[in-house]
Amino acid sequence: MSSSSPPTTTLATRRKEIERHGRAAFAALQPKLDAEREAFALRLRGGLARCAEYEDEVAKTCAMSAMPMEAIEKEAKEIAERVSSSGDDDVGGGSDRKQLEYEDAKLLAVLAWFKREFFVWVDKPKCEGCGDANTRLLRTETVDLTEEEREGEASRVEVYECTACVAQTRFPRFNSAIKLLETRRGRCGEWANAFTLCCRALGFRARWVLDWTDHVWTEVYSEAQQRWLHCDPCENVCDKPLLYEVGWGKKHLSYIIAFSIEGVVDVTKRYTRDMQARYRSRGAVSETWLRQRLAQLTNELRSAMLPDEVRQLEAQDKLEQAELNKPAIDVGESLPGRATGSYAWRKARGELGNL
């Protein structure tokens, strides 16, 4: 043995020492990892609880009462007629229809009504005392809420002070979809909450979609197109999933999870052109844990369903995963016309470009 080579026992001792330090470091980190995983799990359960409210018959009845169905149905028919007014026959082997299905047209009509006539965006509320718009956030309260705020499931209350008369105005962040049908105002959380309820009341299969980087929207299943459509009621935008990464410039998307009574799905791939970059932002839980947890929750939701229903949903799951595994296509307004979806669907939203 060379005089410069360390003894075998010394190498073994060093390896054991490195392993010991590694185990100690992991043990010290484990409580933090466990806490992050528990917080993630609670957030998933919260999404499921949100969706359960949309199935309440009283909530659905309230939503139907709030919607001007005659006007919505009229606009849906007009949208469908505008698209098919050219009288062209089916093209592309029958899959690229120039006739917009009525249910898809109705979704566009509901989305437009919700944005233009029903809900109001609130950055900060006007003063309830003098009506002045110049208010400033004074504090946020999570305890000692009023009875109305508790009944409306307010997660917190923002208290604003008027710069003119110094009066204070409370802005509850309600989570009850029924209450939001009454107040008709808020930010993206309130908008998506109320809009998803309206979709469920109309019989659409709808998902409540939570972006971990602070945005919320809805996905609605198109029976005609056999796929889920991105719907953002705040923007009156449908089927433009790269709106956030490309249009808004959100470069650090991490987790985007869709919740419904049918299952819980990681749909992040639908909303990004670079999933590898997104993985680098997803350190809250392991990818294996996330897949297993979502599968567990989905199985729980489907445990009470009939076997035929479960098989149909599983077949649709496979189709969706195949779609998610394909590269996302940018359909931004400044880019060429949309290349996916039927001709009618693209024409209805003015996405044909120079075609």
C-alpha positions in Angstrom: 0.0 0.0 0.0 1.3 3.5 -0.8 2.4 5.5 2.2 0.1 8.4 1.0 -3.1 6.2 0.9 -5.2 6.6 4.0 -5.9 3.4 5.9 -9.2 1.6 5.0 -10.4 2.0 8.5 -10.0 5.8 8.2 -12.1 5.9 5.0 -14.8 3.8 6.6 -14.8 6.1 9.7 -15.2 9.1 7.5 -18.1 7.6 5.6 -19.9 6.8 8.8 -19.3 10.3 10.1 -20.7 11.8 6.9 -23.8 9.5 7.1 -24.3 10.4 10.8 -24.2 14.1 10.0 -26.6 13.5 7.1 -29.1 11.7 9.3 -28.8 14.4 11.9 -29.5 17.1 9.3 -32.5 15.3 7.9 -33.9 14.7 11.4 -33.5 18.4 12.2 -35.3 19.2 8.9 -38.1 16.7 9.3 -40.4 18.8 11.6 -40.4 21.5 9.0 -41.1 19.1 6.2 -43.9 17.5 8.2 -45.4 20.9 8.9 -45.3 21.9 5.2 -46.9 18.6 4.2 -49.6 19.0 6.8 -50.4 22.6 5.7 -50.6 21.4 2.1 -52.9 18.6 3.1 -55.2 21.0 4.9 -55.3 23.3 1.9 -56.4 20.3 -0.2 -59.1 19.5 2.2 -60.2 23.1 2.2 -60.6 22.9 -1.6 -62.8 19.9 -1.3 -64.9 21.6 1.4 -65.4 24.6 -0.9 -66.7 22.3 -3.7 -69.1 20.5 -1.4 -71.0 23.8 -1.0 -71.7 24.0 -4.7 -73.7 20.8 -4.4 -76.1 22.2 -1.8 -79.6 22.4 -3.4 -80.3 25.6 -1.5 -77.1 27.2 -2.9 -78.0 26.1 -6.4 -81.5 27.5 -6.1 -80.1 30.8 -4.9 -77.8 30.9 -7.9 -80.5 30.1 -10.4 -82.6 32.9 -8.8 -79.8 35.4 -9.3 -79.2 34.6 -13.0 -81.4 36.3 -15.7 -81.9 33.0 -17.5 -84.0 34.4 -20.3 -81.4 37.0 -21.2 -78.6 34.5 -20.9 -80.3 32.0 -23.1 -81.1 34.6 -25.7 -77.4 35.7 -25.8 -76.3 32.1 -26.0 -78.5 31.6 -29.1 -77.2 34.7 -30.7 -73.6 33.7 -30.1 -74.2 30.3 -31.7 -76.1 31.8 -34.6 -73.3 34.3 -35.3 -70.8 31.5 -35.5 -72.9 29.3 -37.8 -74.3 32.2 -39.9 -71.9 31.4 -42.8 -73.7 28.1 -43.3 -70.5 26.1 -43.8 -70.6 22.4 -43.3 -68.4 20.4 -41.0 -64.7 20.4 -41.9 -61.7 18.4 -40.7 -63.4 15.0 -40.8 -66.3 16.3 -38.7 -64.1 17.1 -35.7 -63.5 20.7 -36.5 -67.1 21.9 -36.5 -68.2 25.3 -37.6 -71.4 25.0 -35.6 -71.0 26.1 -32.0 -72.8 23.8 -29.6 -75.5 25.6 -27.6 -74.1 24.5 -24.2 -70.7 25.9 -25.1 -72.3 29.2 -26.3 -74.3 29.3 -23.0 -71.1 29.1 -21.0 -69.7 32.1 -22.9 -72.9 34.0 -22.3 -72.8 33.3 -18.5 -69.2 34.3 -18.3 -69.9 37.6 -20.0 -73.0 38.3 -17.9 -71.1 37.6 -14.7 -68.3 40.0 -15.6 -70.4 42.8 -17.2 -73.5 42.9 -15.1 -73.2 40.8 -11.9 -70.0 40.9 -10.0 -67.9 44.0 -9.0 -64.1 44.0 -8.4 -63.0 45.6 -5.2 -59.5 46.7 -4.6 -60.6 48.7 -1.5 -64.1 49.6 -0.5 -65.6 53.1 -0.6 -66.2 54.8 2.8 -69.6 53.7 4.1 -69.8 57.1 5.9 -69.3 59.7 3.2 -68.9 57.6 0.1 -65.3 58.8 -0.6 -63.2 56.3 -2.6 -60.0 57.3 -0.8 -59.7 54.7 1.9 -56.6 53.0 3.3 -56.2 49.6 4.9 -56.0 50.1 8.7 -55.8 46.5 9.9 -57.0 43.0 9.2 -59.1 41.1 11.8 -59.6 37.4 12.1 -61.3 37.3 15.5 -64.3 39.2 17.1 -66.2 39.1 13.8 -69.8 40.1 13.6 -72.6 37.5 13.4 -73.1 38.3 9.7 -69.4 37.9 9.0 -69.3 34.6 10.7 -72.4 33.4 8.9 -70.9 34.4 5.6 -67.8 32.3 6.5 -65.5 35.3 6.3 -61.9 34.2 6.7 -60.8 37.7 7.7 -62.1 41.2 7.7 -60.1 44.1 6.2 -60.8 47.4 8.0 -60.3 50.6 6.0 -60.1 54.2 7.2 -61.5 57.0 5.2 -58.9 59.8 4.5 -61.7 62.4 4.3 -63.9 61.7 7.3 -61.8 59.1 9.2 -64.8 56.7 9.4 -64.0 53.0 9.3 -65.4 50.6 6.8 -65.3 46.8 7.1 -64.7 44.6 4.1 -65.3 41.0 5.0 -63.7 38.4 2.7 -66.7 36.1 2.6 -66.2 32.4 1.6 -69.9 31.4 1.5 -70.9 31.3 -2.1 -74.5 32.0 -1.1 -73.5 35.1 0.7 -71.5 36.2 -2.3 -74.6 36.0 -4.5 -75.9 38.7 -2.2 -72.8 41.0 -1.9 -71.7 40.5 -5.5 -68.3 41.9 -4.9 -64.7 41.0 -4.1 -61.5 39.9 -5.6 -60.6 36.7 -7.5 -61.4 34.4 -4.7 -64.9 35.7 -4.4 -65.4 35.9 -8.1 -64.4 32.3 -8.8 -66.3 31.0 -5.8 -69.6 32.6 -6.9 -69.0 31.8 -10.6 -68.3 28.1 -9.9 -71.6 27.8 -8.0 -73.5 29.4 -10.9 -71.9 26.9 -13.3 -72.9 24.0 -11.1 -76.4 25.4 -10.7 -76.7 25.4 -14.5 -75.7 21.7 -14.7 -72.1 22.2 -15.9 -69.4 20.0 -14.6 -67.2 22.6 -13.0 -64.0 22.7 -11.0 -62.7 25.3 -8.6 -59.1 25.9 -9.5 -56.5 27.2 -7.0 -53.2 28.6 -8.0 -50.8 28.5 -5.2 -49.3 31.8 -6.3 -52.5 33.6 -5.4 -55.2 33.4 -8.0 -58.4 31.4 -8.4 -60.6 30.5 -11.4 -62.9 27.9 -12.7 -62.7 25.0 -15.2 -65.8 23.8 -17.0 -66.1 20.6 -18.9 -67.4 20.8 -22.5 -69.3 17.8 -23.4 -69.1 18.8 -27.1 -65.4 19.1 -27.1 -64.7 16.4 -24.4 -62.3 18.5 -22.5 -61.9 20.9 -19.6 -62.0 24.6 -20.5 -60.2 27.3 -18.5 -62.7 30.1 -17.4 -61.6 33.2 -15.6 -64.7 35.2 -14.6 -62.6 38.2 -13.5 -61.3 38.6 -17.0 -64.2 37.2 -19.0 -61.7 34.9 -20.6 -62.4 31.3 -21.7 -59.9 28.6 -22.8 -56.7 30.7 -22.6 -54.8 28.8 -20.0 -51.5 30.6 -20.7 -53.1 33.9 -19.8 -51.2 34.0 -16.5 -47.7 32.9 -17.5 -47.6 34.6 -20.9 -50.1 37.5 -20.6 -49.7 38.4 -16.9 -46.0 37.5 -16.8 -46.3 35.1 -13.8 -43.0 33.3 -14.2 -43.1 31.4 -10.9 -46.2 29.3 -11.0 -45.9 26.2 -8.8 -49.0 24.2 -8.0 -52.3 24.6 -9.7 -54.9 22.2 -8.4 -58.5 21.7 -9.6 -61.2 20.6 -7.2 -64.6 19.1 -7.9 -66.9 16.4 -6.5 -65.4 14.0 -9.0 -61.8 14.3 -8.0 -58.7 16.5 -7.3 -56.3 17.0 -10.2 -52.9 18.7 -10.6 -53.5 20.7 -13.7 -50.3 22.8 -13.6 -49.2 21.5 -17.0 -52.2 23.1 -18.7 -51.0 26.5 -17.6 -47.3 26.5 -18.4 -45.0 26.1 -21.4 -42.1 24.9 -19.2 -43.1 22.3 -16.6 -39.4 21.6 -15.8 -39.1 25.2 -14.6 -42.3 24.7 -12.5 -40.9 21.7 -10.8 -38.1 23.8 -9.5 -40.7 26.0 -7.7 -42.5 23.0 -6.2 -40.7 22.3 -3.0 -43.5 22.2 -0.5 -44.1 18.5 -0.9 -42.5 15.7 -2.9 -44.1 14.9 -6.3 -44.6 11.3 -5.1 -46.5 12.4 -2.0 -48.6 14.8 -4.1 -49.6 12.1 -6.7 -50.5 9.7 -4.0 -52.5 12.2 -2.0 -54.5 13.4 -4.9 -55.2 9.8 -5.9 -56.3 9.1 -2.4 -58.7 12.1 -2.2 -60.1 11.2 -5.7 -60.8 7.6 -4.6 -62.5 8.9 -1.5 -64.8 11.1 -3.6 -65.6 8.3 -6.0 -66.1 5.6 -3.4 -69.9 6.3 -3.3 -70.3 6.4 -7.1 -71.6 3.6 -9.3 -68.9 1.4 -10.9 -70.0 2.6 -14.4 -69.6 6.2 -13.4 -66.2 5.6 -12.0 -65.0 3.8 -15.1 -66.3 6.6 -17.3 -64.4 9.2 -15.1 -61.2 7.1 -15.2 -61.4 7.0 -19.0 -61.8 10.8 -19.1 -58.9 11.0 -16.6 -56.6 9.2 -19.1 -57.7 11.5 -21.9 -57.0 14.6 -19.8 -53.5 13.3 -18.7 -52.7 12.7 -22.4 -53.7 16.3 -23.1 -51.7 17.6 -20.2 -48.6 15.8 -21.4 -48.7 17.6 -24.7 -46.9 21.0 -25.0 -49.1 24.0 -24.0 -50.0 26.2 -26.9 -50.0 30.0 -26.5 -53.3 31.6 -27.7 -52.4 35.2 -26.7 -54.3 38.0 -28.4 -51.1 39.2 -30.0 -50.2 35.8 -31.5 -51.6 34.0 -34.5 -55.1 32.5 -34.3 -55.8 29.6 -32.0 -54.9 26.3 -33.4 -56.7 24.0 -31.0 -60.4 23.5 -30.5 -63.2 23.5 -33.0 -63.5 26.3 -35.7 -66.7 27.4 -34.1 -65.2 27.7 -30.6 -62.3 29.8 -31.9 -64.5 32.0 -34.1 -66.9 32.7 -31.2 -64.1 34.2 -29.2 -62.4 36.0 -32.1 -59.3 33.7 -32.1 -59.1 32.8 -35.8 -56.4 35.3 -36.5 -55.8 35.7 -40.3 -57.5 32.5 -41.2 
